[in-house]
Amino acid sequence: MKIKFLFIISILVLASCKNQEEKIASDSEPKAQETKYPSDVIAFMDEWTILLGDGTRKEDLVNFKKDNFFYVKEDGDIDWVVYKTPNAGITSKNSSNTRTELGQKSRWTPEEGGKLTGTLKVQHVSTSGDARVAASYSVVVGQIHSDEGHENEPLKIFYKKFPGHEKGSVFWNYEINTKGDNSGRWGYSNAVWGYDISKVGNTPDTFPEEPEDGIALGEEFRYEVNVYDGIMYLSFTSEGHPTRTFTKNLKKSEYSNKADMPEQVRILYGSIGRDGVEREEAYSGELQFFKQGAYNQTNGKSPEDNLVWSTGSEIYGGDIAKQYEKGSYAEVWFREATVGPGVPPNKNNE
C-alpha cells in the first residue's frame, strides 16, 4: 500500500513539473499583436464615411483600417490614428487632389450649427512642388464643406511647410459662396501660426524666410470649430504658442461688393482671373458637413495653368509606393477628436 501511495505522489509531482514547464515556455513565447483599429482610438468613427487616397470608399468605419492609408500607430504610450495619402491617386469627382479624409454623415445648416475638434500633428507634407504656387507643400486637416448650391468650403484648416524649413504654418481659409456663376470664386486666408497661404517663393525653387512663430512637423496642436446660430468660432492651441481665436459670420457676407475684396485676394487670384462677389446671405440655410483627416493639396498639374492650386508636384506616374518612397505624400496623425452639435460660445469649453 505504501509503495502504491508513493508511486501516485511521484506521478502527481511529475505532472505538476511538466505543467509548470509548459507555462514558463508559453509565457516566454511572443504574444500575437492585438489588432487596433482607428475606431478603438477615436470612438466617433460610426458618424463618418471615408475616402482613401487609392479611391477606396467605406461607409462603416467601426473595426476598419487599411495599411498605408488609415491605421493606428503607437508613439510612446499614445495611440494615433494615421491618415496618409499620395500626391496622385484616385479622388472625388470635384477635386484634383487625393485625400484620406473622413466625411460627416450628418448635415446641418449654419443656423443649426455643429462642432468639430481635433488634436493632431502633421508628420509629412510633399517635398516636391512649385514654390510660386500657394497650395504647394500643404495639407488640409479639417473642413466645413457645403452640400448644396456651389458646394464651396466656408472653412479649410491648412498646414504648410516649405522644404528645408524646420517650421511650417497653420492657417485657415474662407471660400466665398459666390453670387451667380461660381467661376469667380476665391478664398481668403488667415494666419494662425506662421504665414497665410499667400506667402510664396519668387521662383519655382526659392523659398521665403522660415516663419519664426511656426509649427514644426511632429509638433502637436489642437483646433476647435464651433458653429452656433450661424456664427463660426475658431480656436487654435499648441503648447509654447499663443492661443488664437477667430469669429466668422456664415449668415451675412463681408464680400458682397467688388470693393470688399481683400488685397491678399487681388494679388493671389489676379493671375487666374477670380474676382467674383459673394451672395449677401453667404452660406445661410445651406446644408453643411465636417471633414477631417489628410486632404493633400499638392498635385501634378501644371503651375502655368493655375498659380494658386496647380502645384506641379512629382507624382511618379501615379505609382503610390514610389510616391511614398520619394516624399510625394501627406501624413497626419490624430490622437483625439470629437464631433457634435454647436454650443453657445460661452460654453465652448469641453
Residue pairs with C-beta under 8 A, 6 or more apart in sequence:
35 65
36 72
36 79
37 62
37 63
37 64
37 65
37 72
38 45
38 61
38 64
38 65
38 70
38 71
38 72
38 81
39 45
39 46
39 61
39 62
39 63
39 64
40 72
40 79
41 72
41 79
41 80
41 81
41 335
42 81
42 334
42 335
42 336
42 337
44 337
44 338
44 339
45 61
45 62
45 64
45 102
46 60
46 61
46 62
47 104
47 105
47 106
47 339
48 61
48 102
48 103
48 104
48 105
48 292
48 339
49 57
49 58
49 59
49 61
49 102
49 103
49 105
50 56
50 57
50 58
50 61
50 64
50 70
50 100
50 101
50 102
50 103
50 293
51 57
51 91
51 92
51 99
51 100
51 101
51 103
52 58
52 66
52 69
52 70
52 85
52 99
52 100
53 69
53 84
53 85
53 86
53 89
53 90
53 91
53 98
53 99
53 100
53 296
53 320
54 69
54 89
54 90
54 320
55 89
55 90
55 91
56 66
56 69
58 64
61 102
64 70
65 71
65 72
68 84
68 320
68 324
69 83
69 84
69 85
69 100
70 81
70 82
70 83
70 84
70 100
71 81
71 82
72 79
72 80
72 81
72 82
73 79
73 80
73 82
73 333
74 80
75 333
78 335
79 335
80 121
80 333
80 334
80 335
81 333
81 334
81 335
82 123
82 331
82 332
82 333
83 100
83 101
83 293
83 294
83 331
83 332
83 333
83 334
84 100
84 294
84 324
84 329
84 330
84 331
84 332
85 98
85 99
85 100
85 101
85 294
85 295
85 296
85 329
85 330
85 331
86 98
86 296
86 315
86 320
86 323
86 324
86 328
86 329
87 98
87 126
87 128
87 296
87 298
87 299
87 300
87 313
87 314
87 315
87 323
87 328
87 329
88 98
88 299
88 300
88 315
88 316
88 318
88 323
88 328
89 98
89 318
89 320
90 98
91 97
91 98
91 99
92 99
94 151
96 299
96 301
96 309
96 310
97 295
97 296
97 297
97 298
97 299
98 296
98 299
99 293
99 294
99 295
99 296
100 293
100 294
101 143
101 291
101 292
101 293
101 294
101 295
102 290
102 291
102 292
102 293
103 145
103 289
103 291
104 114
104 289
104 290
104 291
104 339
105 289
106 114
106 289
107 147
107 287
107 288
107 289
108 114
108 227
108 287
108 288
108 289
108 341
109 284
109 285
109 286
109 287
109 288
110 227
110 230
110 232
110 250
110 251
110 282
110 283
110 284
110 285
110 286
110 288
111 229
111 230
111 251
111 284
111 285
112 341
112 342
113 226
113 227
113 228
113 229
113 230
113 341
113 342
113 343
114 227
114 288
114 290
114 339
114 340
114 341
114 342
115 224
115 225
115 226
115 227
115 338
115 339
115 340
115 341
115 342
115 343
116 142
116 224
116 225
116 290
116 292
116 337
116 338
116 339
117 222
117 223
117 224
117 225
117 336
117 337
117 338
117 339
117 350
118 141
118 142
118 222
118 223
118 292
118 334
118 336
118 337
119 220
119 221
119 222
119 334
119 335
119 336
119 337
120 141
120 220
120 221
120 222
120 332
120 333
120 334
120 335
121 217
121 218
121 219
121 220
121 221
121 332
121 333
122 139
122 141
122 159
122 161
122 168
122 215
122 217
122 218
122 330
122 331
122 332
122 333
123 217
123 218
123 331
123 332
123 333
124 217
124 327
124 329
124 330
124 331
125 137
125 138
125 139
125 159
125 160
125 161
125 168
125 217
125 298
125 330
126 136
126 137
126 296
126 298
126 311
126 313
126 327
126 328
126 329
126 330
127 137
127 163
127 327
127 328
128 298
128 313
128 314
128 326
128 327
128 328
129 136
129 137
129 298
129 311
129 312
129 313
130 136
130 204
130 303
130 311
130 312
130 313
131 162
131 200
131 201
131 202
131 203
131 204
131 205
131 206
131 207
132 200
132 201
132 202
132 203
132 204
132 303
132 307
133 200
133 303
133 306
133 307
133 308
133 309
133 310
133 311
133 312
134 197
134 198
134 200
134 268
134 307
134 308
134 309
135 197
135 297
135 298
135 308
135 309
135 311
136 160
136 200
136 297
136 298
136 311
136 312
136 313
137 160
137 161
137 162
137 163
137 168
137 298
137 311
138 158
138 159
138 160
138 197
138 297
138 298
139 158
139 159
139 160
139 294
139 295
139 296
139 297
139 330
139 332
140 156
140 157
140 158
140 294
140 295
140 297
141 157
141 158
141 159
141 223
141 292
141 293
141 294
141 295
141 332
142 155
142 156
142 157
142 223
142 225
142 290
142 291
142 292
143 153
143 155
143 156
143 157
143 290
143 291
143 292
143 295
144 153
144 154
144 155
144 225
144 227
144 232
144 288
144 289
144 290
144 291
145 151
145 153
145 288
145 289
145 290
145 291
146 152
146 153
146 154
146 177
146 283
146 286
146 287
146 288
147 286
147 287
147 288
147 289
148 286
148 287
149 177
149 286
150 177
150 178
150 182
150 185
152 175
152 176
152 177
152 178
152 182
152 185
153 173
153 175
153 187
154 174
154 175
154 177
154 232
154 248
154 250
154 282
154 283
154 288
155 172
155 173
155 174
155 225
155 232
155 234
156 172
156 173
156 175
156 187
156 295
157 170
157 171
157 172
157 173
157 223
157 225
158 169
158 170
158 171
158 172
158 173
158 189
158 197
158 297
159 168
159 169
159 170
159 215
159 332
160 168
160 169
160 171
160 194
160 195
160 197
160 297
161 167
161 168
161 169
161 214
161 217
162 168
162 201
162 207
162 208
162 210
163 207
164 207
165 207
165 210
165 211
165 214
166 210
166 216
167 194
167 210
167 211
167 212
167 213
167 214
167 215
167 216
168 194
168 211
168 214
168 215
168 216
168 217
169 191
169 192
169 193
169 194
169 195
169 196
169 199
169 211
169 214
169 215
170 191
170 192
170 193
170 194
170 214
170 215
170 221
170 236
171 189
171 190
171 191
171 192
171 194
171 195
171 196
171 197
172 189
172 190
172 192
172 234
172 246
173 187
173 188
173 189
173 190
173 197
174 187
174 188
174 190
174 248
175 185
175 186
175 187
176 185
176 186
176 187
176 188
176 253
176 255
176 276
176 277
176 278
176 282
177 253
177 278
177 279
177 282
177 283
177 286
178 184
178 185
178 276
178 277
178 278
178 279
179 256
179 276
179 277
179 278
179 279
179 280
180 276
181 276
182 276
183 274
183 276
184 273
184 274
184 275
184 276
184 277
185 274
185 276
186 261
186 265
186 268
186 269
186 274
186 275
186 276
187 197
187 265
188 255
188 262
188 264
188 265
189 196
189 197
189 198
189 264
190 196
190 246
192 236
192 244
193 211
193 213
193 214
193 215
193 221
193 236
193 238
193 241
193 244
194 211
194 213
194 214
194 215
195 208
195 211
195 214
196 264
197 268
198 264
198 267
198 268
199 208
200 208
201 207
201 208
204 303
204 312
213 241
215 221
215 238
215 241
219 238
220 238
220 239
220 335
221 236
221 237
221 238
221 241
222 236
222 237
222 238
222 336
223 234
223 235
223 236
224 233
224 234
224 235
224 236
224 348
225 232
225 233
225 234
225 290
226 232
226 233
226 234
226 235
226 342
226 343
226 345
226 348
227 233
227 250
227 288
227 342
228 342
228 343
228 344
228 345
229 342
230 249
230 250
230 251
230 284
231 247
231 248
231 249
231 250
231 251
231 345
232 247
232 248
232 249
232 250
233 245
233 246
233 247
233 345
233 348
234 245
234 246
234 247
234 248
235 243
235 244
235 245
235 348
236 243
236 244
236 245
237 243
249 282
250 282
250 283
250 284
251 281
251 282
251 283
251 284
252 280
252 281
252 282
252 284
253 278
253 279
253 280
253 281
253 282
254 260
254 278
255 261
255 277
255 278
256 277
256 278
256 279
256 280
257 277
258 275
258 277
260 277
261 275
261 277
265 274
266 275
268 308
269 275
269 308
271 307
271 308
272 306
272 307
272 308
274 308
290 339
292 334
292 337
292 339
293 332
293 334
294 330
294 331
294 332
296 329
296 330
297 309
297 311
297 330
298 311
298 313
298 328
298 330
299 309
299 310
299 311
299 313
299 315
300 311
300 312
300 313
300 314
300 315
301 309
301 310
301 311
301 312
302 310
302 312
303 310
303 311
303 312
304 310
313 328
314 323
314 326
314 328
315 323
315 328
316 322
316 323
316 326
316 328
322 328
323 329
338 350
